[in-house]
Amino acid sequence: MRKSGLAIPMLLVVSLLGSIVLAASLDRRGARATTGEEWLFLPDAAQLKPLLLGFHGVAADLLWIQIVQYVGTHWQTDRKFPQLSKALELATSLDPRFLEPYRLGGVYLLYLSRQPEAAVSLLEKGAAANPGRWELPHDLGRYYYLEARDYARALRWWEHAVTLPGRPDYLPRFVARLYAKTGHEETALELWLNLYRTAQNDHVRALAREEIERLKAVNGPRVTVDGQGPRRP
């Protein structure tokens, strides 16, 4: 009976993975796979979770693997990501403590899919679900600093991140600079450099390198991609 009880949720997990793979296969067929067809293969988390009988993390892991593959396929082809936001919403609903779909998913939504509102919503969802983790307030501060140029909100999120265990040593320096309202270009370089060094994904590293080179062209060669940080006079 125990084996039978475990087989049912595992079968559902495998079925979920199979449906996502099928969606990705349809997606690669280009014009023959419509956006409507793609959406049909992603179930609603509220309906799916009770059926998994506790195997939420396994399902989230499998879905995240497919999301990364999905992004890679579209990055190399049409650079359109119609399923991305919904897939990330499902993955983070299945396992709210799984940080990577929030963090890397936010980068995907912001820089690849060009959906800043969806990226912020995803990161805020992660911050609410993981109140003791510094990473998500850090990433929200980075968004407001680099993209929205809303230094007041960046300061609010970074001030919160500074109070959390494990936060990077450089965060208090960013907070101080925002209070002083100086050093914005240097801070931007440090942020992009940190993203480049910590990224586990080639696409994200390439984006960060492009931004570093752009900032160097505007402000002078004050930082190197493989160096230790901004070079102070």
C-alpha positions, 0 to 999 in steps of 0.5 A: 500500500505504501509503494502504491501511495508513493507511485501516484504522486511520482506519476503525477510529477513525471506527467507534469514533466512530460507535459512541459517537454511536450510544450517545449517541443511544440514551441520549437516547431515555430509557427505550428505551435501557437501561443495558445497551445503552449499555455495549455500544458502548464497546470495551475499550482492550486489544482496541482499541489494537492495531487502531488502529496508532498512532492512539490519540491521534486516537481519544482526542480523538474520544472526549473530544469525545463525552464532553463532549457526553454530559455536557452532554446528561445535565446538561440532562436526567436528570443521570445518567451511566451511561457516564461512568466507563467512557468516561473509562477508555477515553479515558485508556487510549487516550492516557495523556498526554492531561490533560483527560480526567483533570482535567475528567473527575475534576470530572465524576465527583466533582461531577456523577456523585457517584463520588468513588472513581472520580474519585480512581482516575482522577486517580491513574491520570493522576498515575502516567502523567504523573509530571512534571506538577503538575496531577494531584497538585494536583487530588488535593490539592484533592479531599482538602482540599475534599471528604475533609477529609483534610489529611494526604493533601492535604499529601502530594499538594501537597508533591509538586506543589510539586516539579514544573516549572510549578506555580502560585505559590500551592501553597507557601502552601497547604502552609504553611497545612496545616502550620500547620493554619490558614486552611482556609476561606480556602484553600478559597475560593482553590481554588474561585476558581482552579477558576472562573477556569481552567475551560473548561466552563460546568458546572464554572464554575457549580459553582465559583461556587455553592461560592464563594457558599456559602463567602462566606455562611458566612465573609463576603464575603472573596472575589469571583468576578471579583476577584483573590482573598481580601481580607485585612484 
